[in-house]
């Protein structure tokens, strides 16, 4: 699962080429908004870029793992097993150094639909947006734990 090629459509579903969307963020550019970070994280999952996922997880996130090697391996196995079929961003915004993105990710695992929606929270630290956590939700329903 290599990173998307520069001229390919971006896996995040933005409708633009990867070079004008998620690829610069995957290569180290600071995402301008929480939505840009969330899209790059979806692309990282779709392309197996575990380093990006680890680097862009907030230190206080409940998803952060102390054993980075084990965490990277767990992410690698997940990325390899899941087919990432598309992303829809419903809403996004920021207020100072906090941000939110509401999205729906279409995915399949072993031929089963494992799609989900999430209301994600982000924080800006030293000028860079980081993923904190999210509340899962049904496509048309309220967030659920």
N, C-alpha and C positions, 0 to 999 in steps of 0.2 A: 504494500500500500504506500506508494511514494507520494510525496507532496504533489499537488496539482501542477501541471505545466503552466507556464506563464500565460499562454494564449488560449488555454482551455476555459470553458465556463467554470466559474467558481462553484465548488460543491455546496456552498452555503445558500445557493438559490437566489442570489442577488440579481442575476441576469447580466452581470458583467464578467469580464475575463478575470482570472485569478490574479494577474499582475496588477490590476487596478482595484483589487478587493482584499482578500485575505492573505495572499502570498506575502506582501511586505510585512504584515504583522507576524506571520509564521517565521519570517526571516529576522525578526527582532525589532521592527518599527513599533513604536508605542501606538496602540489603538486610540483613535480620537474620542471615541464614545463607548459606553457600555455595550451598545448594540454591535459595534465593530469588534469588540473583544468576544462577545458571545458568538458572532458569526465565525470568527477565526477558530474558536474552540470547537464548533461543530465541524469545521473543515479539518481540524486536527484529529478529531475522532474518526472522521471519514477516511483520512489518509494515514492514520496510525502514528501521528506525531506526538508521542507521549511526553517528550521534553517540553513542548509548548503547553500541554495541559498541566504539567507539574509547575512550570514557571509562572503560569497565570492563575494559580489557585492561591487565594489569600492565606497568610499564615494562620489566621484564626478560623479558617473554614473547617467544618466538621469532616470534610472529605479529605483533608490533608493527612498524609500518613508519615510517621516518623522514619520508617524504613523506606527510603526513596527507591532503592533497587527493587524491593518487593512491590511497591506501589507501581513503578514503571512496568514491571512484568504483568501485574494484574490488568493495568490499562491496555498493554499490548495484546493480551489474550482477548479482552473485551472488544477492542477495535477490530481484531481479525475475525471474530465470530459474528459480529453484527453487520448487516447491510444497511447503510445509511442512504435513505431514499429521498430525502428532501426536508427542507426547513421552511417554516413560515413564521415571520415575526409579526406578532399582533400589535404590540405597543412597546415603546422604549422611551426612556427619559432619564434625566439626571437632575440632581439638586445638590450643588456644591460637589462634595467628594463622595456622594452616594448615588447609585444608579439602579435602575430596574429595567428588566426586559421580560416581556411575556411572549412566549414562543410555543410552537408545536413542532416536534421533530418526528418525522415518519421513518420508521426503522423496522427491520425484520430480523429474527433470530430463528434459525432452523425452520424457516418457512412460516413462522408464526409472526403475527403483527405485534410488535412491542413498542409501538409509537406512544408518545406521551407529550403532554403539555407541561410547562413549568413557568412559574413566576420567579425569576432569578434576581438575586441581589448582588451588587458589585460595589467595591470601594476603590477609590483612587488613592494610591500610596506612592509618594515621590513622583507624581506626574503620570503614573501608569495605572490603568484600570486592572483590577483583579477580581476574579469570581469568588464570592463568599459562600452562597448557598441558594437553594431554591425550594419552593413548595410545589409539589406535583399537583396537577389538575387534570380533569377530564377535558376533552376538546371544547365543550360548551359549558362546563360546570365550574364551580368554585374551586379554589386551591384545596388540596387535601394533603395531609401529612404522609 
